[in-house]
Amino acid sequence: MKKIIEIKNLSFYYGKQQILDNISAEFAASAITAITGPSGSGKSTFLMTINRLWEELNGATMSGRVSLFLDHEKLDIYGRDVSLSWLRRKVGMVFQIPNPLPMSIYRNLALPLRMAGLPKENFGQKVETALKQAFLWPEVKDRLRDDARTLSGGQQQRLCIARAMILEPAILLLDEPTSSLDEKAAREIESLLLTLKDQCTQLMVSHDQAQVKRVADEVMEMVAGRMS
Amino acid sequence: MTRVFDFLLYIFAWISGLILVGACGTFMVFLLTQGLPALSFDLIFGSTGMWDALLLKRVVSDGLLPAIVGTFLLVFLVLLTALPFGLGAGIYLAEYAGKRSKSFFSLIFDLLAGVPSIVIGLFGFSLTIFLHKHFTFLTPCLLISALALALLVLPYLIRSTQMALEELPTSLRLTAAALGADQATTIRFVLLPQAAAGIFSGIILAIGRAAEDTAVIMLTGVVVSAGIPRSLFNSYEALPFYIYYMASQFSDQQELQQGFGAALILLAICGLLFTLAWLIRKKITARLLYHH
């Protein structure tokens, strides 16, 4: 197994409350690893330690080490020389509730490219490719200027996956990406995630055991801040 | 009991709305009936020909044109000087300031908002006297008025920017951060476009305040008759001062009506500036959020 993420002795506190308790784990590259467990066991917090998104929240602290293996190099993501912007472009994230930005469908996808400082000439092509990859292009190609919030829940979540994928991340973190969607939309997202497996490693938090069986290559369970 | 309270609250809210609309309507009807008969080319251009006046070939000494131009210049200069600092301070308070500095600066800006305009005017006047000692050419003028008015409207701009940014959901910031945006990029590309409506309502308030305030300008540079100012260091005319002057010094009914005419023109100018601000906001928002 070629590993891409290595976690050592990871503990996380929110105020005085311990959320993650001395977790050590490794995750395989180009695979979908499902993280299951009861509500409040720290699954979402665990995901946020891999792209350091928890640092945007006040009152949280952590200890331990999270390393990524990218381009044949081991990188401590909490090292001083690691840029947060760079890290979050390498480690994309999709949230539980679809969160398109309140702007057009096109702008939602072009924004990460713009923020990454990529040349504007290529935006159109990249947007089209990302939407095609997310099986969304036929549904939105004539309404790219429409507000992204006018899409259905399933379409919005596929847009968010396309947005996370547009910068070609090595890892995609998925925090219960189908829990707010109906069965049909959830199945569409599952198919999409399976097609993306070759392009990036996926860590998916899920409560749905049937879904875990359908899509996950590996399963890890988290109970009371500990992983097994 | 709850149903009775709900009903009473509904009636109270309804009557409050009605009183407001009624008062506004009555005021408009009063102003229109008083001001409309006075409106004419003569009121604006006096005995000077329209084109001669507009092309600045001849000075308008008995019409409102210099006051109209003075009011526009004043609003423009106030926005030019206050807007960057208002936006900057609002962004600082909403996005960068720590708890302590936020409460300290908030207190200062609240105090500034509570300062009566006549005191700001006095401050501008004292500043002019002080500066005149060192720069003898500097007397009460358009620039001093604009700077003093900028101080007056600054709290509106700061507060509206701060509130507009703080009201945005945390999920927007998290989404942008998850896409690799640093704080400055998030503010520029995500938060400011979303907060545009709130920020522009502050700008509209500032425009209204700059266009109508009399206390500040009467101590810092406005005069009854000066013509169109040739530079920032000239004294100037402005509509609110003209209205005040006419209302307090009128010698006959016709002069009082001219005051009402000027009030109507001032109201129209404010309406025009509000519409312009709204159009600019719409255009900017559409461009930032929906165009390719």
Interface residues (C-beta under 8 A of the other chain):
Chain A: N51 L53 E56 L84 S85 W86 L87 R88 R89 G92 M93 F95 N99 L101 P102 M103 S104 Y106 R107 A110 L111 P112 R114 M115 A116 F123 G124 L144 R145 D147 R163 A164 L167
Chain B: S171 L172 R173 L174 T175 A176 A177 A178 L179 G180 A181 D182 T185 F189 V190 P193 Q194 L288 L289 Y290 H291 H292
